[in-house]
């Protein structure tokens, strides 16, 4: 996306994970910032969205490629419910929080 001239907000669980990519895309001449939040922690997701809103930048595209699958187990009868809870928060609830936050901005600009 940076090679196409898109400015970026990069996300990871820890800012250390985006340092290299952040530097690489900034070297391409685009504006890029990084935010951190564990998508399993919905309070952290709310904080991250507040950080993004405080940047005052226009968000036009949301590319959500975060996700996980519950642990591969050989005996599904022993899979703890917490595996499903974590998977649901990361794969469903966090995106359900992120998307409306961005779509509201898009609708305000009357695309």
The first five atom37 places (N, CA, C, CB, O) and aatype in JSON, in Angstrom:
{
  "aatype": [20, 20, 20, 20, 20, 20, 20, 20, 20, 20, 20, 20, 20, 20, 20, 20, 20, 20, 20, 20, 20, 20, 20, 20, 20, 20, 20, 20, 20, 20, 20, 20, 20, 20, 20, 20, 20, 20, 20, 20, 20, 20, 20, 20, 20, 20, 20, 20, 20, 20, 20, 20, 20, 20, 20, 20, 20, 20, 20, 20, 20, 20, 20, 20, 20, 20, 20, 20, 20, 20, 20, 20, 20, 20, 20, 20, 20, 20, 20, 20, 20, 20, 20, 20, 20, 20, 20, 20, 20, 20, 20, 20, 20, 20, 20, 20, 20, 20, 20, 20, 20, 20, 20, 20, 20, 20, 20, 20, 20, 20, 20],
  "atom_mask": [
    [1, 1, 1, 1, 1],
    [1, 1, 1, 1, 1],
    [1, 1, 1, 1, 1],
    [1, 1, 1, 1, 1],
    [1, 1, 1, 1, 1],
    [1, 1, 1, 1, 1],
    [1, 1, 1, 1, 1],
    [1, 1, 1, 1, 1],
    [1, 1, 1, 1, 1],
    [1, 1, 1, 1, 1],
    [1, 1, 1, 1, 1],
    [1, 1, 1, 1, 1],
    [1, 1, 1, 1, 1],
    [1, 1, 1, 1, 1],
    [1, 1, 1, 1, 1],
    [1, 1, 1, 1, 1],
    [1, 1, 1, 1, 1],
    [1, 1, 1, 1, 1],
    [1, 1, 1, 1, 1],
    [1, 1, 1, 1, 1],
    [1, 1, 1, 1, 1],
    [1, 1, 1, 1, 1],
    [1, 1, 1, 1, 1],
    [1, 1, 1, 1, 1],
    [1, 1, 1, 1, 1],
    [1, 1, 1, 1, 1],
    [1, 1, 1, 1, 1],
    [1, 1, 1, 1, 1],
    [1, 1, 1, 1, 1],
    [1, 1, 1, 1, 1],
    [1, 1, 1, 1, 1],
    [1, 1, 1, 1, 1],
    [1, 1, 1, 1, 1],
    [1, 1, 1, 1, 1],
    [1, 1, 1, 1, 1],
    [1, 1, 1, 1, 1],
    [1, 1, 1, 1, 1],
    [1, 1, 1, 1, 1],
    [1, 1, 1, 1, 1],
    [1, 1, 1, 1, 1],
    [1, 1, 1, 1, 1],
    [1, 1, 1, 1, 1],
    [1, 1, 1, 1, 1],
    [1, 1, 1, 1, 1],
    [1, 1, 1, 1, 1],
    [1, 1, 1, 1, 1],
    [1, 1, 1, 1, 1],
    [1, 1, 1, 1, 1],
    [1, 1, 1, 1, 1],
    [1, 1, 1, 1, 1],
    [1, 1, 1, 1, 1],
    [1, 1, 1, 1, 1],
    [1, 1, 1, 1, 1],
    [1, 1, 1, 1, 1],
    [1, 1, 1, 1, 1],
    [1, 1, 1, 1, 1],
    [1, 1, 1, 1, 1],
    [1, 1, 1, 1, 1],
    [1, 1, 1, 1, 1],
    [1, 1, 1, 1, 1],
    [1, 1, 1, 1, 1],
    [1, 1, 1, 1, 1],
    [1, 1, 1, 1, 1],
    [1, 1, 1, 1, 1],
    [1, 1, 1, 1, 1],
    [1, 1, 1, 1, 1],
    [1, 1, 1, 1, 1],
    [1, 1, 1, 1, 1],
    [1, 1, 1, 1, 1],
    [1, 1, 1, 1, 1],
    [1, 1, 1, 1, 1],
    [1, 1, 1, 1, 1],
    [1, 1, 1, 1, 1],
    [1, 1, 1, 1, 1],
    [1, 1, 1, 1, 1],
    [1, 1, 1, 1, 1],
    [1, 1, 1, 1, 1],
    [1, 1, 1, 1, 1],
    [1, 1, 1, 1, 1],
    [1, 1, 1, 1, 1],
    [1, 1, 1, 1, 1],
    [1, 1, 1, 1, 1],
    [1, 1, 1, 1, 1],
    [1, 1, 1, 1, 1],
    [1, 1, 1, 1, 1],
    [1, 1, 1, 1, 1],
    [1, 1, 1, 1, 1],
    [1, 1, 1, 1, 1],
    [1, 1, 1, 1, 1],
    [1, 1, 1, 1, 1],
    [1, 1, 1, 1, 1],
    [1, 1, 1, 1, 1],
    [1, 1, 1, 1, 1],
    [1, 1, 1, 1, 1],
    [1, 1, 1, 1, 1],
    [1, 1, 1, 1, 1],
    [1, 1, 1, 1, 1],
    [1, 1, 1, 1, 1],
    [1, 1, 1, 1, 1],
    [1, 1, 1, 1, 1],
    [1, 1, 1, 1, 1],
    [1, 1, 1, 1, 1],
    [1, 1, 1, 1, 1],
    [1, 1, 1, 1, 1],
    [1, 1, 1, 1, 1],
    [1, 1, 1, 1, 1],
    [1, 1, 1, 1, 1],
    [1, 1, 1, 1, 1],
    [1, 1, 1, 1, 1],
    [1, 1, 1, 1, 1],
    [1, 1, 1, 1, 1]
  ],
  "atom_positions": [
    [[0.82, -1.19, 0.0], [0.0, 0.0, 0.0], [0.87, 1.26, 0.0], [-0.94, -0.01, 1.2], [0.53, 2.26, -0.63]],
    [[1.98, 1.19, 0.7], [2.89, 2.34, 0.71], [3.46, 2.6, -0.68], [4.04, 2.12, 1.71], [3.65, 3.75, -1.07]],
    [[3.72, 1.54, -1.42], [4.27, 1.72, -2.77], [3.25, 2.38, -3.71], [4.71, 0.37, -3.34], [3.62, 2.9, -4.76]],
    [[1.98, 2.36, -3.31], [0.93, 3.02, -4.09], [0.65, 4.43, -3.56], [-0.36, 2.19, -4.08], [-0.26, 5.1, -4.03]],
    [[1.44, 4.86, -2.57], [1.3, 6.21, -2.04], [0.36, 6.35, -0.86], [0.85, 7.1, -3.11], [0.04, 7.47, -0.45]],
    [[-0.09, 5.24, -0.32], [-1.0, 5.31, 0.83], [-0.24, 5.61, 2.11], [-1.78, 3.99, 0.98], [0.79, 4.99, 2.4]],
    [[-0.74, 6.56, 2.87], [-0.24, 6.79, 4.22], [-0.78, 5.67, 5.09], [-0.66, 8.2, 4.76], [-1.87, 5.15, 4.84]],
    [[-0.03, 5.29, 6.12], [-0.38, 4.11, 6.88], [-0.41, 4.33, 8.38], [0.56, 3.01, 6.56], [0.34, 5.14, 8.92]],
    [[-1.3, 3.59, 9.02], [-1.26, 3.4, 10.47], [-1.06, 1.9, 10.66], [-2.6, 3.94, 11.2], [-1.92, 1.1, 10.31]],
    [[0.08, 1.55, 11.2], [0.44, 0.15, 11.38], [0.06, -0.3, 12.79], [1.94, -0.08, 11.12], [0.19, 0.47, 13.75]],
    [[-0.41, -1.51, 12.9], [-0.81, -2.05, 14.2], [-0.08, -3.34, 14.49], [-2.33, -2.27, 14.25], [0.16, -4.16, 13.6]],
    [[0.28, -3.52, 15.74], [0.8, -4.8, 16.23], [0.52, -4.85, 17.73], [2.34, -4.97, 15.92], [0.07, -3.87, 18.33]],
    [[0.8, -5.99, 18.32], [0.61, -6.1, 19.78], [1.64, -5.28, 20.53], [0.7, -7.56, 20.22], [1.38, -4.82, 21.65]],
    [[2.8, -5.08, 19.94], [3.9, -4.36, 20.58], [4.56, -3.5, 19.52], [4.93, -5.35, 21.25], [4.83, -3.97, 18.42]],
    [[4.84, -2.25, 19.85], [5.43, -1.34, 18.87], [6.76, -1.85, 18.31], [5.64, 0.02, 19.49], [7.13, -1.51, 17.19]],
    [[7.47, -2.65, 19.07], [8.73, -3.22, 18.58], [8.5, -4.05, 17.32], [9.39, -4.09, 19.66], [9.38, -4.16, 16.47]],
    [[7.31, -4.64, 17.2], [7.02, -5.5, 16.04], [6.84, -4.72, 14.74], [5.78, -6.32, 16.32], [6.92, -5.3, 13.66]],
    [[6.58, -3.43, 14.84], [6.37, -2.64, 13.62], [7.53, -1.71, 13.29], [5.11, -1.83, 13.76], [7.49, -1.02, 12.27]],
    [[8.54, -1.68, 14.13], [9.65, -0.73, 13.91], [10.26, -0.85, 12.51], [10.73, -0.96, 14.95], [10.44, 0.16, 11.84]],
    [[10.57, -2.05, 12.08], [11.23, -2.25, 10.79], [10.31, -1.82, 9.64], [11.64, -3.71, 10.61], [10.74, -1.08, 8.75]],
    [[9.08, -2.27, 9.67], [8.14, -1.92, 8.59], [7.87, -0.43, 8.59], [6.81, -2.7, 8.74], [7.78, 0.19, 7.53]],
    [[7.73, 0.16, 9.77], [7.5, 1.6, 9.87], [8.62, 2.36, 9.19], [7.37, 2.03, 11.34], [8.37, 3.29, 8.42]],
    [[9.85, 1.99, 9.47], [11.01, 2.63, 8.86], [11.02, 2.44, 7.34], [12.3, 2.08, 9.47], [11.29, 3.37, 6.58]],
    [[10.71, 1.23, 6.9], [10.72, 0.93, 5.47], [9.69, 1.75, 4.71], [10.46, -0.56, 5.24], [9.98, 2.28, 3.64]],
    [[8.48, 1.85, 5.25], [7.44, 2.59, 4.5], [7.68, 4.1, 4.59], [6.04, 2.25, 5.05], [7.36, 4.82, 3.64]],
    [[8.23, 4.57, 5.69], [8.56, 5.99, 5.76], [9.65, 6.34, 4.75], [9.02, 6.37, 7.18], [9.65, 7.44, 4.18]],
    [[10.58, 5.41, 4.52], [11.6, 5.62, 3.5], [11.01, 5.7, 2.1], [12.64, 4.51, 3.56], [11.65, 6.22, 1.19]],
    [[9.8, 5.2, 1.92], [9.11, 5.28, 0.63], [8.46, 6.64, 0.44], [8.06, 4.17, 0.51], [7.9, 6.92, -0.63]],
    [[8.51, 7.48, 1.47], [7.98, 8.82, 1.34], [6.54, 8.99, 1.79], [8.08, 9.25, -0.05], [5.96, 10.05, 1.58]],
    [[5.96, 7.98, 2.42], [4.6, 8.13, 2.92], [4.64, 8.43, 4.41], [3.76, 6.86, 2.64], [5.62, 8.16, 5.1]],
    [[3.54, 9.01, 4.88], [3.4, 9.22, 6.31], [2.97, 7.9, 6.93], [2.37, 10.36, 6.62], [2.05, 7.24, 6.44]],
    [[3.62, 7.51, 8.0], [3.26, 6.26, 8.66], [3.42, 6.42, 10.16], [4.13, 5.09, 8.15], [4.36, 7.06, 10.65]],
    [[2.5, 5.83, 10.87], [2.52, 5.84, 12.33], [2.23, 4.42, 12.79], [1.48, 6.86, 12.92], [1.74, 3.6, 12.03]],
    [[2.55, 4.14, 14.04], [2.31, 2.81, 14.59], [1.51, 2.92, 15.88], [3.64, 2.07, 14.83], [1.7, 3.84, 16.67]],
    [[0.64, 1.96, 16.08], [-0.13, 1.83, 17.31], [-0.01, 0.38, 17.78], [-1.64, 2.25, 17.11], [0.26, -0.52, 16.99]],
    [[-0.23, 0.19, 19.07], [-0.13, -1.16, 19.62], [-1.36, -1.49, 20.44], [1.14, -1.3, 20.47], [-1.88, -0.65, 21.18]],
    [[-1.82, -2.72, 20.3], [-2.92, -3.23, 21.13], [-3.01, -4.73, 20.91], [-4.27, -2.52, 20.79], [-2.94, -5.21, 19.78]],
    [[-3.17, -5.44, 21.99], [-3.47, -6.87, 21.91], [-4.96, -6.97, 21.62], [-3.08, -7.65, 23.24], [-5.77, -6.54, 22.43]],
    [[-5.33, -7.52, 20.49], [-6.73, -7.57, 20.09], [-7.57, -8.48, 20.99], [-6.84, -8.04, 18.66], [-8.79, -8.48, 20.9]],
    [[-6.92, -9.24, 21.84], [-7.63, -10.04, 22.82], [-8.05, -9.2, 24.03], [-6.76, -11.22, 23.28], [-8.88, -9.62, 24.83]],
    [[-7.48, -8.02, 24.15], [-7.75, -7.11, 25.26], [-8.61, -5.97, 24.73], [-6.43, -6.58, 25.91], [-8.09, -5.03, 24.12]],
    [[-9.91, -6.04, 24.94], [-10.82, -5.08, 24.34], [-10.63, -3.66, 24.89], [-12.26, -5.52, 24.56], [-10.92, -2.69, 24.19]],
    [[-10.14, -3.54, 26.1], [-9.81, -2.22, 26.64], [-8.64, -1.63, 25.86], [-9.47, -2.32, 28.15], [-8.62, -0.44, 25.58]],
    [[-7.67, -2.47, 25.52], [-6.53, -2.02, 24.72], [-6.98, -1.6, 23.32], [-5.46, -3.13, 24.62], [-6.46, -0.65, 22.76]],
    [[-7.96, -2.32, 22.76], [-8.5, -1.96, 21.45], [-9.15, -0.58, 21.53], [-9.52, -3.03, 20.95], [-8.95, 0.25, 20.65]],
    [[-9.92, -0.34, 22.57], [-10.55, 0.98, 22.75], [-9.5, 2.08, 22.85], [-11.45, 0.98, 24.0], [-9.63, 3.14, 22.24]],
    [[-8.44, 1.82, 23.63], [-7.35, 2.8, 23.76], [-6.71, 3.08, 22.41], [-6.28, 2.3, 24.77], [-6.43, 4.23, 22.06]],
    [[-6.47, 2.0, 21.64], [-5.85, 2.14, 20.32], [-6.73, 3.01, 19.41], [-5.6, 0.75, 19.68], [-6.23, 3.89, 18.71]],
    [[-8.03, 2.74, 19.42], [-8.94, 3.54, 18.59], [-8.93, 5.0, 19.01], [-10.37, 2.97, 18.67], [-9.0, 5.89, 18.17]],
    [[-8.84, 5.25, 20.31], [-8.73, 6.63, 20.8], [-7.44, 7.29, 20.31], [-8.79, 6.65, 22.32], [-7.44, 8.46, 19.95]],
    [[-6.34, 6.52, 20.31], [-5.06, 7.03, 19.81], [-5.19, 7.42, 18.34], [-3.94, 5.99, 19.99], [-4.72, 8.47, 17.91]],
    [[-5.82, 6.54, 17.58], [-5.98, 6.8, 16.13], [-6.85, 8.02, 15.92], [-6.6, 5.57, 15.41], [-6.53, 8.88, 15.1]],
    [[-7.95, 8.12, 16.65], [-8.83, 9.3, 16.53], [-8.07, 10.58, 16.88], [-10.05, 9.15, 17.45], [-8.25, 11.61, 16.23]],
    [[-7.22, 10.5, 17.91], [-6.46, 11.68, 18.35], [-5.43, 12.12, 17.32], [-5.76, 11.39, 19.67], [-4.98, 13.26, 17.35]],
    [[-5.05, 11.23, 16.42], [-4.1, 11.6, 15.36], [-4.7, 12.61, 14.41], [-3.65, 10.35, 14.59], [-3.98, 13.37, 13.76]],
    [[-6.03, 12.61, 14.31], [-6.69, 13.55, 13.42], [-6.45, 13.26, 11.95], [-6.25, 14.93, 13.73], [-6.49, 14.17, 11.13]],
    [[-6.2, 12.01, 11.63], [-5.95, 11.65, 10.23], [-7.2, 11.04, 9.61], [-4.77, 10.65, 10.14], [-8.05, 10.49, 10.3]],
    [[-7.29, 11.15, 8.33], [-8.4, 10.59, 7.57], [-8.1, 9.13, 7.27], [-8.65, 11.39, 6.27], [-7.06, 8.82, 6.68]],
    [[-8.99, 8.23, 7.66], [-8.83, 6.81, 7.37], [-9.75, 6.46, 6.21], [-9.16, 5.92, 8.64], [-10.97, 6.62, 6.3]],
    [[-9.17, 5.98, 5.12], [-9.94, 5.62, 3.93], [-10.06, 4.11, 3.73], [-9.32, 6.24, 2.71], [-11.02, 3.63, 3.14]],
    [[-9.08, 3.38, 4.22], [-9.05, 1.93, 4.02], [-8.68, 1.28, 5.34], [-8.04, 1.52, 2.89], [-7.77, 1.74, 6.03]],
    [[-9.37, 0.21, 5.68], [-8.99, -0.59, 6.83], [-8.69, -1.99, 6.31], [-10.11, -0.62, 7.95], [-9.56, -2.66, 5.76]],
    [[-7.46, -2.4, 6.47], [-7.05, -3.75, 6.06], [-6.83, -4.55, 7.32], [-5.75, -3.72, 5.16], [-5.86, -4.35, 8.04]],
    [[-7.74, -5.46, 7.58], [-7.67, -6.27, 8.79], [-7.17, -7.66, 8.42], [-9.05, -6.34, 9.51], [-7.91, -8.45, 7.83]],
    [[-5.93, -7.94, 8.76], [-5.41, -9.28, 8.5], [-4.97, -9.97, 9.78], [-4.26, -9.21, 7.52], [-4.29, -11.0, 9.73]],
    [[-5.35, -9.41, 10.92], [-5.05, -10.07, 12.19], [-6.05, -11.2, 12.4], [-5.09, -9.07, 13.38], [-7.21, -11.09, 12.0]],
    [[-5.61, -12.23, 13.01], [-6.51, -13.33, 13.31], [-5.74, -14.5, 13.86], [-7.3, -13.75, 12.08], [-4.53, -14.61, 13.71]],
    [[-6.47, -15.37, 14.49], [-5.85, -16.57, 15.02], [-6.85, -17.7, 15.03], [-5.28, -16.33, 16.42], [-8.06, -17.5, 14.91]],
    [[-6.32, -18.87, 15.19], [-7.14, -20.07, 15.29], [-6.81, -20.71, 16.62], [-6.89, -21.06, 14.1], [-5.67, -20.67, 17.09]],
    [[-7.82, -21.28, 17.23], [-7.53, -21.94, 18.5], [-6.45, -22.98, 18.29], [-8.81, -22.59, 19.08], [-6.23, -23.47, 17.18]],
    [[-5.79, -23.3, 19.36], [-4.65, -24.22, 19.27], [-5.04, -25.51, 18.57], [-4.1, -24.53, 20.66], [-6.15, -26.02, 18.73]],
    [[-4.1, -26.03, 17.8], [-4.34, -27.33, 17.17], [-4.27, -28.38, 18.25], [-3.31, -27.61, 16.03], [-3.25, -28.52, 18.93]],
    [[-5.31, -29.11, 18.41], [-5.37, -30.12, 19.46], [-5.73, -31.47, 18.84], [-6.4, -29.72, 20.56], [-6.42, -31.54, 17.82]],
    [[-5.26, -32.5, 19.45], [-5.61, -33.84, 18.96], [-6.86, -34.35, 19.64], [-4.44, -34.82, 19.18], [-7.53, -35.24, 19.12]],
    [[-7.17, -33.81, 20.81], [-8.37, -34.23, 21.53], [-9.26, -33.01, 21.76], [-7.99, -34.92, 22.89], [-9.09, -32.28, 22.74]],
    [[-10.19, -32.79, 20.85], [-11.04, -31.61, 20.93], [-11.92, -31.6, 22.16], [-11.89, -31.5, 19.71], [-12.43, -30.55, 22.57]],
    [[-12.11, -32.75, 22.76], [-12.94, -32.81, 23.95], [-12.26, -32.16, 25.15], [-13.28, -34.24, 24.28], [-12.91, -31.88, 26.16]],
    [[-10.96, -31.91, 25.05], [-10.25, -31.27, 26.16], [-9.91, -29.81, 25.85], [-8.97, -32.04, 26.47], [-9.2, -29.17, 26.63]],
    [[-10.4, -29.27, 24.75], [-10.14, -27.87, 24.42], [-10.83, -26.98, 25.45], [-10.64, -27.53, 22.97], [-12.04, -27.06, 25.63]],
    [[-10.06, -26.15, 26.12], [-10.68, -25.29, 27.14], [-11.51, -24.18, 26.48], [-9.6, -24.67, 28.06], [-11.15, -23.68, 25.42]],
    [[-12.6, -23.8, 27.11], [-13.43, -22.72, 26.57], [-12.65, -21.43, 26.34], [-14.59, -22.45, 27.5], [-13.01, -20.65, 25.46]],
    [[-11.6, -21.2, 27.12], [-10.82, -19.97, 26.95], [-10.21, -19.87, 25.55], [-9.71, -19.9, 28.0], [-10.05, -18.77, 25.04]],
    [[-9.87, -21.01, 24.93], [-9.37, -20.97, 23.55], [-10.39, -20.35, 22.62], [-9.01, -22.38, 23.08], [-10.05, -19.54, 21.75]],
    [[-11.65, -20.72, 22.79], [-12.71, -20.19, 21.93], [-12.97, -18.72, 22.24], [-14.0, -21.0, 22.11], [-13.23, -17.93, 21.33]],
    [[-12.9, -18.36, 23.52], [-13.13, -16.96, 23.91], [-12.07, -16.05, 23.31], [-13.13, -16.83, 25.44], [-12.39, -14.98, 22.78]],
    [[-10.82, -16.46, 23.39], [-9.73, -15.65, 22.83], [-9.9, -15.51, 21.32], [-8.36, -16.29, 23.15], [-9.79, -14.41, 20.78]],
    [[-10.17, -16.62, 20.67], [-10.36, -16.61, 19.22], [-11.51, -15.68, 18.83], [-10.62, -18.03, 18.71], [-11.39, -14.92, 17.87]],
    [[-12.6, -15.74, 19.56], [-13.76, -14.91, 19.24], [-13.46, -13.43, 19.44], [-14.96, -15.32, 20.09], [-13.86, -12.6, 18.63]],
    [[-12.76, -13.1, 20.52], [-12.42, -11.68, 20.75], [-11.52, -11.15, 19.64], [-11.71, -11.51, 22.12], [-11.77, -10.06, 19.1]],
    [[-10.48, -11.91, 19.28], [-9.52, -11.44, 18.27], [-10.13, -11.43, 16.88], [-8.27, -12.33, 18.28], [-9.93, -10.47, 16.13]],
    [[-10.86, -12.47, 16.52], [-11.35, -12.62, 15.15], [-12.69, -11.93, 14.88], [-11.48, -14.07, 14.83], [-13.01, -11.64, 13.73]],
    [[-13.47, -11.68, 15.92], [-14.82, -11.15, 15.7], [-15.07, -9.83, 16.43], [-15.84, -12.16, 16.14], [-15.46, -8.84, 15.81]],
    [[-14.85, -9.82, 17.74], [-15.22, -8.62, 18.5], [-14.29, -7.45, 18.19], [-15.19, -8.92, 19.99], [-14.78, -6.34, 17.94]],
    [[-12.98, -7.66, 18.19], [-12.06, -6.55, 17.89], [-12.35, -5.94, 16.52], [-10.6, -7.03, 17.96], [-12.45, -4.71, 16.41]],
    [[-12.5, -6.75, 15.45], [-12.85, -6.14, 14.16], [-14.2, -5.43, 14.19], [-12.86, -7.21, 13.06], [-14.39, -4.42, 13.52]],
    [[-15.14, -5.96, 14.98], [-16.45, -5.31, 15.1], [-16.34, -3.96, 15.8], [-17.42, -6.21, 15.84], [-17.24, -3.13, 15.67]],
    [[-15.27, -3.75, 16.54], [-15.02, -2.44, 17.17], [-14.27, -1.52, 16.21], [-14.22, -2.61, 18.49], [-14.55, -0.33, 16.14]],
    [[-13.32, -2.07, 15.49], [-12.45, -1.27, 14.63], [-13.19, -0.76, 13.4], [-11.24, -2.1, 14.19], [-13.09, 0.42, 13.06]],
    [[-13.92, -1.62, 12.74], [-14.58, -1.25, 11.48], [-15.58, -0.1, 11.67], [-15.3, -2.46, 10.9], [-15.5, 0.88, 10.93]],
    [[-16.51, -0.17, 12.61], [-17.45, 0.95, 12.75], [-16.75, 2.28, 13.05], [-18.45, 0.66, 13.85], [-17.21, 3.33, 12.61]],
    [[-15.68, 2.24, 13.79], [-14.94, 3.45, 14.1], [-14.46, 4.12, 12.81], [-13.75, 3.14, 15.03], [-14.53, 5.35, 12.69]],
    [[-13.98, 3.34, 11.88], [-13.49, 3.88, 10.61], [-14.61, 4.18, 9.64], [-12.52, 2.91, 9.97], [-14.57, 5.19, 8.94]],
    [[-15.62, 3.34, 9.6], [-16.73, 3.55, 8.67], [-17.47, 4.84, 9.01], [-17.7, 2.36, 8.7], [-17.94, 5.54, 8.11]],
    [[-17.57, 5.17, 10.3], [-18.23, 6.41, 10.68], [-17.53, 7.6, 10.02], [-18.24, 6.57, 12.21], [-18.2, 8.53, 9.55]],
    [[-16.21, 7.59, 9.99], [-15.46, 8.66, 9.33], [-15.77, 8.69, 7.84], [-13.94, 8.49, 9.55], [-15.96, 9.76, 7.26]],
    [[-15.82, 7.53, 7.23], [-16.11, 7.47, 5.79], [-17.49, 8.04, 5.49], [-16.01, 6.01, 5.28], [-17.66, 8.8, 4.54]],
    [[-18.47, 7.67, 6.29], [-19.83, 8.14, 6.06], [-19.94, 9.65, 6.24], [-20.79, 7.43, 7.0], [-20.7, 10.31, 5.53]],
    [[-19.19, 10.18, 7.19], [-19.19, 11.64, 7.4], [-18.69, 12.38, 6.17], [-18.34, 12.0, 8.61], [-19.09, 13.51, 5.91]],
    [[-17.8, 11.72, 5.41], [-17.26, 12.37, 4.2], [-18.12, 12.09, 2.97], [-15.82, 11.9, 3.94], [-17.8, 12.53, 1.86]],
    [[-19.22, 11.35, 3.17], [-20.22, 11.09, 2.12], [-19.64, 10.43, 0.86], [-20.89, 12.39, 1.73], [-19.83, 10.92, -0.25]],
    [[-18.95, 9.34, 1.06], [-18.46, 8.59, -0.11], [-19.61, 7.99, -0.86], [-17.48, 7.49, 0.32], [-19.4, 7.32, -1.87]]
  ]
}
